[in-house]
Amino acid sequence: MNFEDNRNNRDNNDNCTENDSENDICSEIAKGNNDICSDSENDICIDDNGNCPNCGSDETESVDGYEYCTCGLELGPSDYDHGFVPTNPNPGADANDELGTVMAPTVNPTYRRLDRLHRRETYSRPGFVDGIIRELVDSGEGRAIVQAASEIIEKANAKESLGAKRHALRGIPSDMPKDDAKQYKQRLYAAAALYLLYQSRQNNRARILMQQWGLEKYDLLSTKKMIGALVRGEVRSLSNRENNAVLARARDIRHPLSTFRDHLASQEGQAVASSVYDLAVEIIRGMGEPVMDGDEMSHPDHPEPWTNHPAGEVAGKAITMAMLELRLSRQSIMELHRTYPVYNLDAFLDRISSQAREGDFEEEA
């Protein structure tokens, strides 16, 4: 007798009617089904020790709301809710919620072996990038920031395998244990992604995490630059060119910059003024500042961001640096600033006046 035979016999019992002519047939069927079990419908057919009276086994299976012995004998109704399907009560954080990915608990050794085989075959060992994302998740940042940073890491890794990079890092001494060095790199990439978002005016704790994780400043800056180059133009969350604050900052800088150009044109001519202006625009962009509509705004790599300085000061310094690079005389520079003076540039101009050679300023800058 197996599960299917018992199910068919039970269905025959359920289909019996109250008709006297059919009662005899039904009673014969019931007698055949219950010759081992007790008369009570709700009693489970087991002995005093909880074993199957047919084979002596204490292992059972619940099928369609009924308990069966492993030998196939129906023992009685199951105590489980017929509509309940047990699942893993403690799924991992990365567990797949799709149907069929978790096998229900069972005492059947065959099913247990299948469950172990299933877990071995479907197990995926966490990779290097998975560790970076785990650091982001555990960093305490909000969900939106973590998702944006994870996108940066995944797109960068799609270009070049981050785990395969072997560049020298100041924060990894030669005697550092392998696992610690791996975690340092993963945290470095996580902090670099957060810092790129911070540069795009998305507030996060990148600098705080850098201190908490013990990351070297120059390791972070070089890693940030490398990742930024890999994902440039491919991650929407890094773009702030449509932000009203960025557009306003660009207009604020462009206004004094254009004024400097107009005054310089009267001194040196339109061609020279245009060349100085174009170079100054590139210098300002290198500072992390927007100049034209469509430019992005970001912090520079040096400790004191130019983004904390007034727009006129940024424009004045950029014009001066461009004039020096194009070998215009110091007299022309001082004349321009006398014609159009800007606050907070006195000390800057004094340093230029004290230079013995024009190339010294470029080296200091």
N, C-alpha and C positions, 0 to 999 in steps of 0.2 A: 504494500500500500504506500502511495506517495502523496505529496501535497495536492496534486491535481485530482487524484481519485477522491480524496477527502472533500475537496471543494465541490466536486460534482455531486457527491452524495448529499452534502449539506444543501445544495441548491434543490435537489429532489425533495428533501424534507420540507424546504420552504414553500415549494409549489403544491404541497398537499392541501386539499380543501376540507371543509367540514362534511362533505358528502359521505353518507354511510357506506356507499358502495366502494369508495376509494380508501376508506380508513384502514381496511385490512391490508391493502397494498402498502400504504404509508407506514403502518405499524411494522410490517415485515422489513421494510427498508431501514427504519429506525433501529430495529432490533439488530440488524446486521452492522449498523454503524456504531452502536453503543454496547456491543457485547462485552467490551473490555472496560468501558467507562461507566460511571455511575449514572443514575437516572436523572440527576439534576442537571439542567441545561447549563448553569453557570459554574458548576464544579469543574475543576481541572483534573483530568484523568492521570494522576500520579500517585505513587505509593507514599508511605509515611516518611521516607527519607528524601522525598522530592525527586525521585528518579522515575524515568519512563518505565511503565510496567512491561513494555514490549522488549526493550533492549537493555534497560538498566542505566541508560545515559542520563546525565543531568544537564546536557546542553540542549537549548531550545532556540527556535527561530520564530519571529513574529511575522506572519504573512496575512495580509488582508484582514487584520484585526483578530487573528486567531494564533494561538501558540501551537507550534509543531515541534516534535522531537526531530533530531537529525536523521532518524531512521524513516521519517515520513508520517509518523502517527500523529493525528490531531489530538492535542491535549485539552483544548478548551479555549474560551475567549481570552484575548490578550488584555492586559491591564492598560495598554497604551491607548491614547486617543487615536482612532483610525485615520484621522486626517493629519497627524503630526509626523514629521520626518525629522529625526535627530540629525544635527549637524555638529561641526566642531564648535564647542562652547568657548574656545579661546583662540580665535583666529589671529594670526599675526597682523602687524600694521600694513604689510604689503600683500595680504591674502587676497586672492581672486574671488570675487563674490559671484561669479557665474555659476549656473546650475551644473552639477556634476563634478565640481572640482574637489569636493570633500566627501569622503566615504563615511557613512554612518557608523557609529560604534557597533561592534559585533564581537561575539564570543566564538564565532566559527573560525577555526584555525585556517581554513582555506581562504576565507575573506580577509583575514588578518594578513596573510602572506601577500594577497593581491594588493592590499592597502599599502604595505611596505614597498612592494615593487612599484606601485603607482607613484609613491612619494619620491623614490629614488630616480625614476625616469623623468619626473616633472620638476625636480629640484634645479633651481638656477642659482649658481654661486654668485654672490654680489660682486660686481666689478668695481674698478677704480672710480668710475663716474657715479656709481650708486653710492659709494662712500662720500663723495662730495655732496651729493644731494641730501644724504642723511645728515651731514654736518649743517646744511642749510635748514633742514627741518628742525634740528635740535638747537638752532641758534637763538630761538625765541622771537624771530621776526614774524610778521603777519603773513597770512596765507598768500596775499597778492604779491608781496615782495619775494617770498620763497618761490612762487611759480615763475615770476619774471627772471629771477636769478637762475633757476633750474633751466629755463629756456636758453639763457646765455651759455651755460655750461654744455648743454646738449648740442647746440649748434656749433660751438667751438670744437667739441670733440668729433663732430661729424666731419669737420675740415681736417683736423689733425688729432691723432690720438693723444689725449692729455696724459694718460698713464704711461705712454712710451717716451715722454720727454725726459731727458737726463741732464738738464741744465744745472749748473752749480748754483747752490743757494747758501746764503750766509747763515741761515738759521739751522742748517743741517751739518753739524760737525762730523768728522770721519768716524768717530766712535759712537754715534747715535744708533740705537737699536733699529732694526729694519722696520718694525711695526710703527715705532714712533716717527721715523722719517716719512713713512707712507701717510700717516695721519697729518703730519705737518704740511705735506704737499696738498692733501685734500682740503685742509682748512685754508691754505693759501689760495687755492682756486675759488673756494667758496667766498672768502673775503674779497677777492678781486672782482668777482661778479657783483657782489653787493656794492663795492666801491664804484663800479661803472654805473650802477643805478643811482648812487648818491650824486655822481657827477651830472646825471640827467635830472637833478632836482627831485629825486624820489627818496625822501628821508628814510634812513635806516641806521643801524648801529655798526656800520662797517669799521669805523675807527676804534670804537670801544671793543669790538670783537678782536681787532688786531692786537690790542693790548692784552685782552683776556687769554687769547690763544698763544701769546708770545711770538708773534710774527715779526720778522725783521722788516723795517720800513722799505728798504730798497728791493727786497724780495717781492713785496706786495706791489710796488710801483712797476717793476719790470714785468711781473705776471699780468697785472692789469693791462699794461700796454700790449702785451702779446695777445691776450684774449680779445681786447678791443679791436685789434687789427683783423682777427679771424672772423669776427661777427659784424664788422662794420657794414652798415646798410641792410642787415638781414634781421635785426631784432627791433621790432616796433617800439618796445618799451624803453629803448635807449634814446629814442628821438623825442626832443621837447621843442622842436622847431615851430610847432603850432601853438605853443603855450603863450598866453597873453603877456606873461612876465618876461619871457625871452624876447618876444617881439618888441616890447617896450624898452628893454635893455639895449637891444640892437639900435633902435632909433636914438636913444640917449647918447650912445657912443658915436654913431654916424654923424650926428649934428656937429659937435666940435671938430671931428676929423675933417669934415667937408669945409669947415671954416678955416682950419689950418691950411688946407689945400688951396683955397682961394687966395689967401694972403701970400702963400709961397709962390703962386703963379705970378703975382706982381713983382716978386723979387727975382725969381730964377727963370721964369717963363712957363708956359703951359705944359710943355713936354716933360720938363723936369718935375714939375708939381704932380703931374699924373703918375709918373714913375714912382715918386716917393709915396703917393697916396696908395697905389696898388700894393707896394711892399708893406706899408703900414697895416693894411687890411690883413695880410697874411700873418704878420707879427701878432696882431690882436687875436686872430683865430688860434694861433699857437698858444696864447695865454689862456685859452678856454673860454673866450668871450665871443658873443655873436656880434656881427657888424651889419650884415645884410639880412633881409628877410629870407628865411629858410635856413639860416645858420643855427647850429645847436650851441647850447651853453653848458660848460663843464668846468670843474675845478682843474687847475694845473697841477703838475706833479710836485712843485716846490712847496715848502711848508706854509708860506703866507700867500694865499690865493689872491690873484689880481681882482677877482670878483668882489673883493671887499673894498675896492678903491672906487672913488667917484669916476663917472664916465669921462669927464674932462681930463682927469689925470691919466687915465688909461690911453686916451687918444693922444695926449701930449707926449707921453713917453714913447708910444709907438712911432709917432712922426719923427721924433728925435733919433731913435734907433735906426729908422729907415734912412734918414739923411746921413748919418754916420756911415752906414753900410754902403751907401752910394757915393761916399767920399765928398760930400758937400762940406764946405768950410765951417769951422766953429763960429766964425763971425756971422755967417748966414743963419745958423741955428739960433744964436743969441738975438739976432735982429728979429727973427720970426716970433720968438717968445716975448720980445718987448712990444711987438705990434699986437699980439694976441696973448696977453698973460692969462695963465690958468693957475688956480690955487693948488697948493701942495706939490708944486714942482720946483721950488726954490733949492732945496737940498739936492735934488736930482741934477739940476743945471749947474750947481756949484761943483759937483763932482766932475762934470764934463769940463768945466773951465780949468780944473786943477790937473787934468790929465796931461802928461808930457807928450804922449803920442795918441793919435786918433784910434789906433787899434787896441789900446789898453781898455777902453770902455767896453768894447765888444767882448773881451775876455772876462771882464768883471760881470757883465750882464749875463 
